[in-house]
Amino acid sequence: MLEHRADNSVLLMLLVRILDALVNYGSLEYDEWSDHRHAWTMDSSAIKEPPSNFITGHHAHGKRRPRWALIDRSYMHNTWRASQSSYHRFRIDSSICPPEHIILLMNDLLELSLNDYEAVRHHAGKSLVKMLKRFPSLVKDCIPKLTTSLGTAGIPENAALGACTVLRSRTVMRHIMKDWDAFSSFVLAILGSSHQGSLRAQKAINELFLVFNIRYTGLPSIKYRFPGEASGNSDCMNLITQIRSLISDMHSVNWRYNLMAHRMLLLLALPSHNNFDLPSKTREEIACHFLLLLNSHLPPVRVLAAASLVLLLQASPNRKSVSDNMLHSGWSNVIASSSFKGVLNPIIQEEGFINDMLNGLSYDHVFPDANNPNNQALTMSQSIRDKSVNGWLEAFYAPWPRSRNWIDLLKGEAFVPGFAKLFKCLVKECGETVLQSLRSPLEELVVKEEKGKQCLASEVLAGVLHSDVSYVLEAWDNWLGAVLRTGLRTSTVETAAEWAACVRFAVTGKGRDGKTIPLLRQKVMDCLAEPLPSTVPTRMVAKRFDLLCVTLVEVSPSSMSTSEINLQEKLLEEALNCLDHSVAQVRESVGTTLSVLSSNIRLSSSFGGQISNPITRLDWSALLIEKASSFTKKIHSANQSTVIDGQLASSDDNNGEGNSEQQEHIKWMETVFYFLISALRSGRASVLTDVVVGLLYPLISLLETSHKELSTLAKKALALLKWQIIPQPHLSTSVTVLISASNDSGWHTRVATLIFLQSFMYRHKFLLSSSETEAVWNQMQKLLADNQVEVREQAASVLSGLMRGSDDKLVKIFRENSFKEAILLQKRNKTRLPENGLSLAARHGVVLALASSILSVPYDLPSWIPDTITLLAHFIGEPSPIKSTVMKTIAEFRRTHADMWAIQKDSFTEDQLEVLADSSSSLSYFS
């Protein structure tokens, strides 16, 4: 039929189904079970009864299902067992050979999977994959046919498409990763498939290569054919020779095949448990080949060459012993035992090689364009397509940076750590030769205005400074330090993040835990900490603090040296003296740097670090809290005096000595708020909990001021503080501060305190003691009678939240007392007795207590709700704001109980329902 009816797709589809039923016996039952299971999942919610049906108890055990559903479920299970009865027989025991008719039918399915018709290919390939999964021993018989259909010239497109579909299946790919012959034939086939020029074929080949990258687990074992063969690397060497021959002939093919070939070449060259005996000369030749590719005119090839060269240099046979020496000495000159130095140095010393390499790599940077989202989307889609070839490289790199990025300056999206690691490895391998060759081009590169060249200069410097060899230490005093200063000084706003990433990479700790101190870290930090002349613009001052911040982020407090501790103490003192700087950008940088400095010093002291600075011993945190409280009072008093005099001034006025002093206080508090925001966003607030708690009252009290920037920063800091968990003993202090703030003379402060208290109590409810919880309850009840209506309503909202899941004893006492007070108030209103000094605020507080009790159970209907809400409805005739509170509460009650009202209304009496109906209906002229 395959020969005489090859043009009839209907008959071929019928033939595929017959072959599938014969070969994959049990698959029909499995498909039936799968469909039935999906239908059962979709209909299970309708079949099962809900847990609460108002007939049985709420906690009844088991799922109530009809009898026919249980029978149907049992039938499903028996169907699944029938489909799996003989499925795993040939998979478990590889010694059992499949029957001969299975092999014949496999060959027919293999032919049909390469058919001209797409539908036939799809179903036949699917059946063949299921068959190979059942009979794994037959995979080796399919590989020759599939690789020939993919890599042989003259084979039609349909055969290549069908071969790609079968080859990328998990079963076939697993066999390729275990069998050397299958692996080598697959590699040569996919590299020799460039003759397939159609878009469909190239897309299928790219997907196949992507699956290969994902499934790659290492080179397969080579089974030696001859007993006397000692090395066993002849097959590997032959494959490397064939791949290099293909690379030399790839001038007119698609650039993706060039990348694929180099990817395969790198896999064969990297040391593994199967190719330790690969000749060093071959590795050196491959390393030289990748070094020369850094001057390629194809950007993806340059990126691949840089990453491959890093992997080869890091996997040097001598690198293990060198790293062992570095662990004992801290740093070492690793050039003496290098195996690549002799072959790489002549290439590096060639005239114009370094310049051409740097010029090419400078174009291999992706810059996100915020002004042109279409261009950014195009770049992103292109990078996603390139992931199929180069995306695997990221898995071989150690993660960098180690620390957290919480500000934009720490991101450095255009900085490529792979390029920095490339020059780091080159300096380690080739030493002084690379440094001398880089000197002149690097000095020219740092003063260029192009963004790509600035980024590359930062990457080269980062890698060189992090290499930890003796030549770099000597070059620092001669020219390297001056080049770094020039680059940092001339960097623009567009490249500031990349230069920050440069110094961050240079000071990153080494080792598995990142605690080994790099050789040049102290020199880099001293360079950044050098004081600036008084004539420099404020932009340079802000840049200096930003660079210090990103540098100190990478310093591990547990392994800081004495010199690093002393430097950070001096910087802490300098930052505390700059809190009232006149420029907002500098204040933000100072606040961020202060959070890093203070947390590092705190953590270092907890690990046993010695503190020598007098200001540190004097407890800078106490001074900061004391000044913040003092300045907050002065700012409030100045605002109140200007309001009384009718001279409300803006935050930009500088008239008079008093106003100038107020502006300094405002700037000082803005820097403190920047400090809080940075500490909370970076996660360092857990070390500075006492400072955060001490600044809580100034933060809340400055939420509403006439200075918009100060209030905005306070709101940002408080929004972050809502997510912070405060441990004991600072938690007790926080409760005291919040209760004190709720008694503040300004009602804006009281409202802000209550808003923050809602989230605070939610997060710390299980950490508070009973006395602290009771103190908060008493304060909220007190605020129900506050003179300001906004405070009263917010206190009721807090109480409503506290009653949900809180202590039953406190809730019950509060509910009973509020009910009794409401009854007394209702009797007084009916008998028209004198109010005995009971103000409108006090009466409103009684009504708000009832409302908070009702709103604490939004969807349930406890037994006390009917009497409580009926009592609340009797206050509908009171003046505003009592009337509005009653109407809002009843409206909210009706909204939350609307779904179950048909059942829940039976808990009310006729009189109670009538009172609710009267209070809910709107009044008219004729009522």
Residue pairs with C-beta under 8 A, 6 or more apart in sequence:
1 11
1 12
1 15
2 12
2 15
2 108
2 111
2 112
5 11
5 12
6 12
6 115
6 116
9 117
9 119
9 120
12 112
12 115
12 117
12 120
13 119
13 120
13 123
15 112
16 109
16 112
16 120
16 123
16 124
16 127
17 123
19 105
19 108
19 109
19 112
19 124
19 127
20 27
20 123
20 127
20 130
21 27
21 28
22 105
23 102
23 105
23 106
23 109
23 127
23 131
24 127
24 130
24 131
24 134
25 86
26 82
26 83
26 84
26 85
26 86
26 87
27 83
27 130
29 79
29 80
29 82
29 83
30 80
30 83
30 84
32 79
33 76
33 79
33 80
33 83
36 76
36 79
37 76
40 72
40 73
40 76
47 65
47 66
47 69
48 63
48 64
48 65
49 63
49 64
49 65
51 58
51 60
52 58
54 903
87 134
89 96
90 96
90 98
90 134
90 135
90 136
90 137
91 133
91 134
91 136
94 136
94 137
97 137
98 135
98 137
98 138
102 131
102 135
102 138
103 138
103 141
105 131
106 128
106 131
106 135
106 138
106 141
106 142
109 124
109 127
109 128
109 131
110 128
110 142
110 145
110 146
112 120
112 121
112 124
113 121
113 124
113 125
113 128
113 162
113 165
113 166
114 121
114 149
114 158
114 159
114 162
114 163
115 121
115 124
115 158
115 162
116 156
116 158
118 158
118 161
121 158
121 161
121 162
121 165
122 165
124 162
125 162
125 165
125 166
128 142
128 166
129 166
129 169
129 171
129 172
131 138
132 138
132 139
132 142
132 169
132 171
132 172
133 171
136 171
136 175
139 171
139 172
139 175
139 182
140 175
140 179
140 182
142 166
142 172
143 172
143 175
143 176
143 179
143 181
143 182
143 185
143 186
144 185
146 163
146 166
146 167
146 172
146 189
147 163
147 167
147 185
147 186
147 188
147 189
148 155
148 189
149 155
149 159
149 160
149 162
149 163
150 159
150 160
150 163
150 164
150 167
150 189
150 190
150 192
150 193
150 205
151 188
151 189
151 190
151 191
151 192
151 193
152 192
153 192
153 195
154 195
157 196
157 198
157 200
157 201
160 193
160 196
160 201
160 204
160 205
161 200
161 201
161 204
164 201
164 204
164 205
164 207
164 208
165 204
166 172
167 173
167 176
167 186
167 208
168 207
168 208
168 211
168 212
170 215
173 211
173 212
173 215
174 215
175 182
176 182
176 183
176 186
176 212
176 220
177 183
177 215
177 216
177 217
177 218
177 220
178 220
178 221
179 220
180 219
180 220
180 221
180 222
180 223
180 235
182 220
183 219
183 220
184 235
184 239
186 212
187 239
187 243
187 264
188 239
188 242
190 205
190 208
190 209
190 212
190 260
191 243
191 246
191 257
191 260
191 261
191 264
192 246
193 201
193 205
194 250
194 253
194 254
194 257
196 202
196 205
202 254
202 256
206 256
206 388
206 389
207 388
209 260
209 388
209 389
210 387
210 388
213 263
213 388
213 391
213 392
216 267
216 392
218 272
218 273
218 274
219 236
219 267
219 268
219 272
219 274
219 275
220 274
221 274
222 232
222 233
222 235
222 236
222 274
224 232
231 277
232 277
233 275
233 277
233 278
233 279
236 268
236 275
236 278
237 278
237 279
237 282
239 268
240 265
240 268
240 269
240 282
240 286
243 261
243 264
243 265
243 268
244 265
244 289
246 261
247 258
247 261
247 262
247 265
250 257
250 258
250 261
255 298
255 300
255 301
256 389
258 298
258 301
259 300
259 301
259 304
259 389
259 390
260 389
262 290
262 293
262 301
262 304
262 305
262 308
263 304
263 389
263 392
265 286
265 289
266 286
266 290
266 308
266 311
266 312
268 275
268 278
269 278
269 282
269 283
269 286
269 287
269 312
270 311
270 312
270 315
271 278
271 315
271 317
280 317
280 339
283 312
283 339
284 339
284 340
284 342
284 343
285 343
286 312
287 309
287 312
287 313
287 340
287 343
287 344
288 343
288 344
288 347
290 305
290 308
290 309
290 312
291 305
291 309
291 344
291 347
291 348
292 347
293 301
293 302
293 304
293 305
294 302
294 305
294 306
294 309
294 357
294 360
294 361
295 302
295 353
295 356
295 357
295 360
296 302
296 305
296 360
297 360
299 363
299 364
300 386
300 389
300 390
302 360
302 361
302 364
303 364
303 390
303 393
303 418
304 389
304 390
304 393
306 361
306 418
306 419
306 422
307 390
307 393
307 396
307 397
307 418
307 422
309 422
309 425
309 426
310 418
310 421
310 422
310 425
311 396
312 340
313 319
313 340
313 425
313 426
313 428
313 429
314 425
316 338
316 339
316 340
316 429
317 339
318 337
318 338
318 339
319 334
321 337
322 332
322 334
322 337
325 332
326 332
326 334
326 468
326 510
327 511
327 516
330 516
330 517
330 519
331 468
331 469
331 518
331 519
332 468
332 469
333 431
333 469
333 470
333 471
334 428
334 429
334 469
335 341
335 428
335 429
335 430
335 431
335 432
335 469
335 471
338 428
338 429
338 430
340 429
340 430
341 429
341 430
341 431
341 433
344 426
344 429
344 430
345 430
345 433
347 353
348 354
348 426
348 430
348 433
348 434
348 437
349 433
349 437
353 437
354 437
354 438
354 441
355 441
358 441
358 445
358 453
358 456
358 460
361 419
361 456
362 445
362 450
362 452
362 453
362 455
362 456
363 452
364 416
364 419
365 414
365 416
365 451
365 452
365 455
365 456
366 379
366 383
366 413
366 414
367 413
367 414
367 451
368 376
368 379
368 413
369 375
369 376
369 379
370 376
393 418
397 417
397 418
397 421
400 417
400 505
400 508
401 410
401 501
401 504
401 505
401 508
401 554
402 508
402 509
402 514
402 554
403 553
403 554
404 553
404 682
404 683
405 411
406 678
406 681
406 682
406 683
407 592
407 678
407 681
408 497
409 496
409 497
409 500
409 546
409 549
409 550
410 497
410 500
410 501
410 504
410 550
410 553
411 497
412 497
412 498
412 500
412 501
412 504
413 497
414 451
414 455
414 495
414 497
414 498
415 455
415 458
415 459
415 497
415 498
415 501
415 502
415 505
416 455
416 459
417 459
417 505
419 456
419 459
419 460
419 463
420 459
420 460
420 462
420 463
420 466
420 502
420 505
421 463
422 463
423 434
423 438
423 459
423 460
423 463
423 464
423 467
424 462
424 463
424 464
424 466
424 467
425 463
426 434
426 463
427 434
427 435
427 463
427 464
427 467
427 469
427 471
427 472
428 467
428 468
428 469
431 469
431 471
432 471
435 464
435 471
435 472
435 475
438 460
438 464
439 475
439 479
442 457
442 460
442 461
442 483
443 479
443 483
443 486
445 453
445 454
445 456
445 457
445 460
446 454
446 457
446 461
446 483
446 486
446 487
446 490
447 486
447 490
448 454
448 457
449 492
451 492
451 494
451 495
454 487
454 491
454 492
454 495
454 498
454 499
455 495
455 498
457 487
458 487
458 495
458 498
458 499
458 501
458 502
459 502
461 480
461 483
461 484
461 487
461 502
461 506
462 501
462 502
462 503
462 505
462 506
463 505
464 472
464 480
465 472
465 480
465 484
465 505
465 506
465 518
465 520
465 524
466 505
466 506
466 508
466 518
466 520
468 510
468 518
468 519
468 520
472 480
472 519
472 520
473 519
473 520
476 520
476 523
481 523
481 527
484 524
484 527
485 527
487 499
487 502
488 499
488 503
488 528
488 543
488 547
489 540
491 498
491 499
491 543
496 543
496 546
499 547
500 546
500 547
500 550
501 550
503 524
503 528
503 547
503 550
503 551
504 550
504 551
504 553
504 554
506 518
506 520
506 521
506 524
507 518
507 521
507 524
507 525
507 551
507 554
507 555
508 514
508 518
508 554
509 515
509 516
509 517
509 518
509 554
509 555
509 556
509 559
510 516
510 517
510 518
514 556
515 556
515 558
515 559
516 559
517 559
517 561
521 555
521 564
522 561
522 563
522 564
522 567
524 551
525 548
525 551
525 564
525 567
526 567
528 544
528 547
528 548
528 551
529 548
529 567
529 570
529 571
532 540
532 541
532 544
538 581
538 582
538 583
538 585
538 586
539 585
541 581
541 583
541 586
541 589
542 583
542 585
542 586
542 588
542 589
543 589
545 575
545 586
545 589
545 590
545 592
545 593
546 589
546 592
546 593
548 571
548 593
549 589
549 592
549 593
549 596
552 568
552 593
552 596
552 597
552 600
553 596
555 564
555 600
557 599
557 600
557 601
557 602
557 603
557 604
557 606
557 607
557 609
558 603
558 604
558 607
560 568
560 600
560 604
560 609
562 610
565 601
565 604
565 609
565 610
565 611
565 612
566 612
566 613
568 597
568 600
568 601
569 601
569 611
569 612
569 613
569 615
569 616
570 613
571 593
571 597
572 594
572 597
572 598
572 601
572 613
572 615
572 616
572 620
573 613
573 615
575 590
575 593
575 594
575 597
576 594
576 615
576 620
576 623
576 624
578 586
578 590
578 671
579 587
579 590
579 591
579 594
579 667
579 668
579 671
579 672
580 664
580 665
580 667
580 668
580 671
581 587
581 590
581 667
581 671
582 667
584 670
584 709
587 667
587 670
587 671
587 674
588 671
588 674
590 671
590 674
591 670
591 671
591 672
591 673
591 674
591 675
591 676
591 677
591 678
592 674
592 675
592 678
594 671
594 675
594 678
595 675
595 676
595 678
595 679
595 682
595 684
595 688
596 678
596 682
596 684
598 620
598 621
598 687
598 688
598 691
599 679
599 684
599 687
599 688
601 609
601 611
601 616
602 687
602 688
603 687
605 611
611 617
621 688
621 690
621 691
621 694
624 672
624 691
624 694
624 695
625 691
625 694
625 695
627 668
628 669
628 672
628 694
628 695
628 698
629 697
629 698
631 665
631 668
631 669
631 698
632 669
632 697
632 698
632 701
632 702
634 661
634 662
634 665
635 662
635 665
635 666
635 669
635 702
635 705
635 707
636 701
636 705
636 746
638 658
638 662
639 705
639 706
642 648
642 649
642 706
648 706
649 655
649 659
649 706
650 706
651 663
651 666
651 706
651 707
651 708
651 709
651 710
653 659
653 663
654 660
654 663
666 707
666 710
669 698
669 702
669 710
670 709
670 710
670 713
672 695
672 698
673 699
673 710
673 713
673 714
673 716
673 717
674 713
676 685
676 692
676 695
676 699
676 717
676 720
676 721
677 713
677 716
677 717
677 720
678 684
679 685
679 688
679 691
679 692
680 692
680 717
680 720
680 721
680 723
680 724
681 720
685 692
685 724
689 726
689 727
689 730
690 730
692 721
692 724
692 726
693 726
693 730
693 733
693 734
693 737
696 721
696 734
696 737
696 738
696 741
697 737
697 740
697 741
699 714
699 717
699 718
699 721
700 714
700 718
700 741
700 749
700 752
700 753
700 756
701 741
701 744
701 746
701 749
701 752
702 710
702 711
702 714
703 711
703 714
703 715
703 718
703 748
703 749
703 752
704 711
704 748
704 749
704 752
705 711
718 752
718 756
721 756
722 756
722 759
722 760
722 763
723 763
725 763
725 764
726 734
726 764
727 767
728 767
731 764
731 767
731 768
731 772
732 769
732 772
734 760
734 764
735 768
735 772
735 775
735 776
738 753
738 756
738 757
738 760
738 776
739 775
739 776
739 779
741 749
741 750
741 753
742 750
742 753
742 754
742 757
742 779
742 783
743 750
743 779
744 750
744 753
747 786
747 787
747 788
747 790
747 791
750 783
750 786
750 788
750 791
751 788
751 790
751 791
751 794
754 780
754 783
754 791
754 794
754 795
754 797
754 798
755 794
757 776
757 798
758 797
758 798
758 801
761 768
761 776
761 798
761 801
761 802
762 801
765 773
765 805
765 806
768 776
770 807
773 806
773 807
773 810
774 810
776 802
777 799
777 802
777 810
777 814
780 795
780 798
780 799
780 802
781 799
781 814
781 849
783 791
783 792
783 795
784 792
784 795
784 796
784 799
784 845
784 846
784 848
784 849
785 792
785 839
785 841
785 842
785 844
785 845
786 792
786 795
786 841
786 845
787 841
789 841
789 844
789 881
792 841
792 844
792 845
792 848
793 848
793 881
793 885
795 848
796 848
796 849
796 851
796 852
797 852
799 814
799 849
799 852
799 856
800 851
800 852
800 853
800 855
800 856
801 856
803 811
803 814
803 815
803 852
803 853
803 856
804 856
804 857
811 856
814 849
814 853
815 853
815 864
815 868
817 849
818 846
818 849
818 850
818 852
818 853
819 850
819 853
819 864
819 867
819 868
819 871
821 846
821 849
822 846
822 847
822 849
822 850
822 871
822 872
822 875
823 871
825 838
825 843
825 846
825 875
826 871
826 874
826 875
828 835
828 838
829 878
840 879
840 882
843 878
843 882
844 881
844 882
844 885
847 872
847 875
847 878
847 882
847 885
847 886
848 885
850 868
850 871
850 872
850 889
851 872
851 885
851 886
851 888
851 889
853 868
854 865
854 868
854 869
854 872
854 889
854 893
855 889
855 892
855 893
857 865
858 892
858 896
859 896
859 897
859 900
861 897
861 900
861 904
861 907
863 907
865 907
866 907
866 908
866 909
866 912
867 912
869 889
869 890
869 893
869 916
870 908
870 912
870 915
870 916
872 886
872 889
872 890
873 886
873 890
873 915
873 916
873 918
873 919
874 915
875 882
875 883
875 886
876 883
876 886
876 887
876 918
876 919
877 883
878 886
886 919
887 919
890 916
890 919
890 920
891 920
894 901
894 920
897 904
905 913
908 916
